Amino acid sequence: MYAIVRTGGRQYRVEEGAVIDVERLPLEVGASVELDEVLFVVGDGAPQVGQPLVEGVKVQATVVEQFKAKKVIVWKYIPKERYRRKQGHRHQYTRLQIDKIVTA
């Protein structure tokens, strides 16, 4: 059984026991989270496609870790203008352990 969920403006394919990295969620490590924006579910029967969401289906997950990605360096440079700018950015993520896909 697997599902397609939407969180943080992105879509993720999840299965029970899977670990996914999503946009940062304001939760503590060890906290439970319920992802209720389920777009698609494949289980024992026929696949359920949401219009836009599947009714009565939720995904339960646990926060494993809050972390930052590797640093990305951004350069701005204009030749012959003496203009140079260097900026770094580290994106923040939340690692989720998928516990259960609950169907109605």
MIZAKOL-576648 format. One line per field, with one value per residue (C-alpha): z, x, y; residue number from 1; residue in three letters. Coordinates in nm, 4 decimals. Layout:
// MIZAKOL-576648
w = Z;...
u = X;...
v = Y;...
nr = NUM;...
rest = ALA;...
This chain:
// MIZAKOL-576648
w = 0.0000;-0.0842;-0.1056;-0.2597;-0.0019;-0.0327;0.2291;0.1997;-0.1574;-0.2788;-0.3363;-0.1873;-0.2416;0.1000;0.2245;0.5777;0.7230;0.4685;0.5681;0.3755;0.3942;0.3715;0.3992;0.7604;0.9940;1.3289;1.5421;1.8020;1.7424;1.8432;1.7832;1.5832;1.2718;1.0639;0.6916;0.5744;0.2213;0.0496;-0.3299;-0.4302;-0.2531;-0.3811;-0.1487;-0.1671;-0.3884;-0.6763;-0.6592;-0.5136;-0.6900;-0.5100;-0.6575;-0.5379;-0.2058;-0.1100;0.1614;0.4919;0.4306;0.6513;0.6899;1.0409;1.0777;1.3469;1.3357;1.3345;1.2816;1.2022;0.9823;0.7253;0.3755;0.2419;0.1823;-0.1605;-0.2670;-0.4750;-0.6726;-0.8319;-1.0612;-1.3129;-1.5243;-1.5529;-1.2715;-0.9622;-0.8403;-0.6660;-0.4060;-0.2397;-0.0390;0.1146;0.1875;0.3786;0.3326;0.6397;0.6298;0.8576;0.8342;0.8840;0.9554;0.8038;1.0635;0.9123;0.6233;0.7751;0.5426;0.6364
u = 0.0000;0.1256;-0.0088;0.0791;0.0644;0.1125;0.3012;0.4992;0.3776;0.5364;0.4136;0.5710;0.5139;0.4917;0.4699;0.4525;0.8044;0.9477;1.1562;1.1064;1.2578;0.9969;1.0005;1.0595;0.7647;0.7529;0.7547;0.9844;1.1768;0.9588;0.6309;0.3480;0.2147;-0.0904;-0.0685;-0.4274;-0.3712;-0.3750;-0.4038;-0.3860;-0.4019;-0.3239;-0.4233;-0.5852;-0.8751;-0.8865;-0.6746;-0.8481;-0.7838;-0.8724;-1.0758;-0.8452;-0.8150;-0.9125;-1.1799;-1.1184;-0.7533;-0.4711;-0.1024;0.0459;0.4156;0.6760;0.9415;1.2843;1.5124;1.5267;1.8289;1.9787;2.0911;2.4403;2.5310;2.4605;2.6802;2.5182;2.7437;2.6440;2.9006;2.8875;3.2008;3.3738;3.1549;3.3518;3.0374;3.0739;2.8443;2.8767;2.5923;2.5345;2.2071;2.1192;1.7656;1.5882;1.4181;1.2247;1.2822;0.9618;0.9176;0.5867;0.4039;0.0666;-0.1686;-0.5177;-0.8134;-1.1771
v = 0.0000;0.3468;0.7002;1.0355;1.3179;1.6934;1.8940;2.2138;2.2651;1.9408;1.5880;1.2739;0.9024;0.7362;0.3781;0.2399;0.2330;0.4786;0.7824;1.1076;1.4559;1.7343;2.1121;2.2185;2.1593;2.3463;2.0287;1.8749;1.5522;1.2571;1.4401;1.2842;1.4500;1.3655;1.4381;1.4754;1.6095;1.2694;1.2921;0.9248;0.5861;0.2375;-0.0450;-0.3858;-0.2727;-0.0308;0.2868;0.5920;0.9208;1.2433;1.5264;1.6971;1.5025;1.1476;1.1610;0.9827;0.8870;1.0148;0.9362;0.9211;0.9989;1.0695;1.3427;1.1760;1.4759;1.8479;1.9266;2.1613;2.0646;2.1231;2.4855;2.6286;2.9223;3.1971;3.4339;3.7620;3.9208;4.2035;4.2345;4.5742;4.7146;4.6028;4.4289;4.0924;3.9356;3.5968;3.4546;3.1115;2.9348;2.6164;2.4887;2.3458;2.0060;1.7728;1.3971;1.1954;0.8233;0.7046;0.4954;0.4166;0.4923;0.5103;0.4523;0.4979
nr = 1;2;3;4;5;6;7;8;9;10;11;12;13;14;15;16;17;18;19;20;21;22;23;24;25;26;27;28;29;30;31;32;33;34;35;36;37;38;39;40;41;42;43;44;45;46;47;48;49;50;51;52;53;54;55;56;57;58;59;60;61;62;63;64;65;66;67;68;69;70;71;72;73;74;75;76;77;78;79;80;81;82;83;84;85;86;87;88;89;90;91;92;93;94;95;96;97;98;99;100;101;102;103;104
rest = MET;TYR;ALA;ILE;VAL;ARG;THR;GLY;GLY;ARG;GLN;TYR;ARG;VAL;GLU;GLU;GLY;ALA;VAL;ILE;ASP;VAL;GLU;ARG;LEU;PRO;LEU;GLU;VAL;GLY;ALA;SER;VAL;GLU;LEU;ASP;GLU;VAL;LEU;PHE;VAL;VAL;GLY;ASP;GLY;ALA;PRO;GLN;VAL;GLY;GLN;PRO;LEU;VAL;GLU;GLY;VAL;LYS;VAL;GLN;ALA;THR;VAL;VAL;GLU;GLN;PHE;LYS;ALA;LYS;LYS;VAL;ILE;VAL;TRP;LYS;TYR;ILE;PRO;LYS;GLU;ARG;TYR;ARG;ARG;LYS;GLN;GLY;HIS;ARG;HIS;GLN;TYR;THR;ARG;LEU;GLN;ILE;ASP;LYS;ILE;VAL;THR;ALA
